[in-house]
Amino acid sequence: MSDNSNNLTAQNVLAKAVAAVAGELNVARRNWSAYPPNHPVVEISLQKLLTSLHKLLQQQSPVQIGITRDGLLLGEEFVEKGNIVCRSIAAAFFERGIGTVLIRHEPQPEELKALLHLMTLKREDILVEGGIAKLWNASVITFLEVRGIRYDRFSGTEEASIGANSQDRDTADVDSLWKRFVRRMMQGEIGLCGTDAAGEVRPEVLAAALNARFAQRLGIGSGLSSSAIRNSSDIMREILTGKTVSAVSPGNQPDSSDMHAAPPAFTHQSGLLAFIAALDPILRRHILDGFCETGDDADSSAAEMFFRQLGPAMLQETYATAEEYSAAPSMLQGILRKLLPHMTGTYETATPQDEIREKVRTLLEEHRQEAFVPDEYLLELNDLLAENLPSQIENNELRFLLSSLAPSVIEIRGSEIIMQLVLTDPDGENAQELIQNLADMCGYFLELGDYDQVLSLLRQAANSRLPPHLRTVLRDVFCRTEFLDEILSGLTVWGKPKYDQVTQLIRIIGRPFIDPLLDRLATEENMSLRRFIIDRVLAFGDAAKMPLIARLNDQRWYVLRNIIAMLRTLAPGQEADRLRPLLKNANQKVRHEVVMSLMLAGDPIAQRQILQDLHSNDRETQLATINLVGKACGPDIVRKLTEILSKGGFSAAEYELKAACVKALAEIGKPEALPDLVKVLKSRSLLAYKTLVRLKVDVVRSLERYPVEAVLPILERFASGSDAVAGQAIESLRNVRSRLS
C-alpha cells in the first residue's frame, strides 16, 4: 500500500513538472512568433524553458510523453487533463504529425530555437518538405526525439490474419501501382520527368503539386490533359478493382486461375482517398468524371464503394450545382442520386423557394429519429411547409441573428452560465472543474482582446457577498502566473486602448500582480509601457515596498534605477540603511538615484558624497551632482556652490554649470548665498557680455525663492536700470510684493 502511494506521488510530481515544461514552451512559442529571435523577451522565455526542463529531468531521465489531440500522456494517464496549456501544446505537436516525444537530456539554446522554428511551420509546409521526421533529422535538435505518425494512412482489413508472404507480395504489387500512378501524373501534368520513381511521394504532396500547377494555368486553359485523365483512370481501376488493364499478347495468355481479380489494395486505397480529398474541387471533378466515363458496368460497384468512402460532404462540394451534375457521366449521376438524395432537388430545375422548402423538409426527415419534437410544434412546422414559405428575412435581421451564433458570443454566454452554476452550488462535486473551465475561457477571452468580459467575470468572483472559501478558490485560480502574464501581454498586443481595462483588472486582482508587473518592467523596452507599469506599482502604496526592497540586489542598473525611484516616491527619506550600500554601485545613474533618496533623509554620507562629486574635475559629474542638490543640503555644499558660481569664465559650458548652481541655491533658499549672487549682478565682461546678461537674468529670477525681506532691497536697486536685467528685476519685484499682500 505504501509503495503504491509513493508511486502515485512520484507520478503526480512528474506530471506537474511536465505541465510546467508545457507552460513555458507555450509562452516561448508565443514570444517566438511575436518578437525577433534575439529579443530579450525571447531570451528570457528560453531561459525559463531551460530551467523547467532541468527540473523535469531531475525527476526522471529520460522522459517519454505521448501526444494526442486532447492532451499529453505519461504512460496511460493524461497530464492534467483540464489544463488548457497542455492541450494547446499537445494539439500543436499532433497537428504536425508527432505521436511521441522522448526528452533525453538538457538542451542547448540553439536546439530550443530550432524546436520553436519547427513549431511555427504549418502542417502543409511540413508535408511538402517531406514530413516531420525528415525535418527533425535535418535540424540541430538532439535532446528531443520524436516519432511521427500519420493517422490518415491507417487502413483496415476484414481478414483475421495477414500472412507474411501474402503481405509482402501484395505490398510489392500495390507499390508498383501507386508508383505508376504518381509517375504518370507527375510526368504528364507537372513535367518532373527527373523525379526519382523509387522515392515515396505522399498523396497530399502530389495533390499540392497538381493544385499549384492548375492555379498557374488558370486563364490559359485549365484542367487536366485527356491523356493524364485516361492514364490515371486506368490505374485507379486497378487499385479499386484489382483488374489489370494492360494488354496481353496472344502468346502469353493467362490461364483461368489468373483471370480473377486480385485482393483489394487497402493501403493505397486510403492513399488514393487522401490524394482525391486534397485536390482542388475542379481537378477532383475532372478525375472522377474521367474514371466513370471510361469505366463499364462492372466497375459501377467499385466506384460506388469508393465514392461512399469519399463521403457526402466531399461529393456535395465537388458536384454542388445542376450544371456540374449534368456534365457528369451517366454512371456517376446514378451514384450521386443514390449517395446524395437531398441534392435531387438541386440537380433538377427548381426555383429558389422550392430549394429552400426541400432543404427544410430534408432536415426534418433526417432528425425525426434523433431529436424529440413536440407534436404541436411538429404540426405547425408541417403546416408551414404545406403553405408558401414566408418572405425572405431582411438582411439587417439576418445579420443580427448570425451575429448571435458567432463563436465568441457563444463562449461569452457559456462563461456566464458556468459562473452562475458555480455561484449556485459552490460546494458541488463539479464545482472545481467548472471553475477551471471558467479560467480557461478567461484565457481565451484575453487572447481575443475581450477584456470587458474578463472584467465582468472577475467582478463577480470578487463579490464580497460570496462565501469566503469560494472567493479564495476563485482568487487562487485567477492569480496564476500564466493568467497574469496573459493580461500583461495584452498591453503589447492591443496597446493603449486596453490600458484602462488592464488597470481595472490589476485593481480587482490586487497584490498578486506586483511581482508580474516588476518582472515585465525589467524587460519592457517601450517607454510609455514602462511609465504605465510604474504607475500601477506605485498605486499599491505600502504593499509594494517589500517586493521593491527584495529586488535591490538586481544586477541590472536600469532595473535598480527604477526600483530606487519608486521606493523614494513610496517612502521618502526611509530605507536609508538598505540604500546606502548602493553608493558604491559602478553605474553613475544608480548612485545619483541613491544620493537623491538619501538626501531626503538628511543622510550625512550622502552629503559627503555630493561634496566629493562637486570637487570633481569632470564637468559632467559636477553638473549631474548640482542637479541633485535639495533643501536638506548643509552649509559646506552652499559654500561650494557659491565658489563654483564665482570662479571661471562665461563660456557655454561654464554658463550651464553656473546656471545650475543658481537654480540649486534657489532650491536651498538660504540668505547666506545672497552676497555672492549680488557679486554676479555687479560683475562686468566685455568678451562675454550676452552670456553674462543671461546669467544675471537667471540670478534675478531666482531671488523670488529667497526670504522676501532679504531680497526686496536687492530687487529695488537693480530695477532702476533700462536693460534686460532691470526688466526682470521689475517683474520679480512685482511677484515678491504680491506675496506680501
Buried (B, 14 or more C-beta within 10 A) or exposed (E): EEEEEEEEEEBEEBBBBBBBBBBBBBBBBBBBEEBEEEBEBBBBBBBBBBEBBEEBBEBBEEBBBBBBEEBBBBEEBBBBEBBBBBBBBBBBBBBBBBBBBEBBEBBBEEBBBBBBBBBEBEEEEBBBEBBBBEBBEEBEBEBBBBBBBBEBEEEEEEEEEEEEEEEEEBEEBBBEBBBBBBBBBBBBBBEEEEBEEEEEBBBBBBBBBBBEBBEEEEEEEBBBEEEBBBBBBBBBBBBBBBBBEEEEEEEEEEEEEEEEEBEBBBBBBBBBBBBBBBBBEBBBBBBBBBBBBBBEEEBBEBBBBBBEEBEBEBBBEBBBEBEBBEEBBEBBBBBBEEBBEBBBBBBEEBEEEBEBBBBBBBEBEEEEEEEEEEEEEEEEEEEEBEEEEEEEEEEEEEEEEEEEEEEEEEBBEEBBEBBEBBBEEBEEEEBBEBBBBBBBBBBBBBEEEBBEBBBBBBEBBBEEEBEEEBBEBBBEBBBBEBBBBBBBBBBBEBEEEBBEBBBBBBEBBEEBBBBBBBBBBBBBEEEEBBEBBBEBBBEBEEEBBEBBBEBBEBEBBBBBBBBBBBBBEBBEBBBBEEBBEBBEBEBBBBBBBBBBBBBBBBBEEBBBBBBEBBEEEEEEBBBBBBBBBBEBBBEEBBBBBBEBBBEEEBEEEBBEBBBBBBBBBBBBEBEEBBEBBBEBBEEEEEEBEEBBBBBBBBBBBBBBEBEEEBBBEBBEEBBEEEEBBBBBBBBBBEEBEEEEE
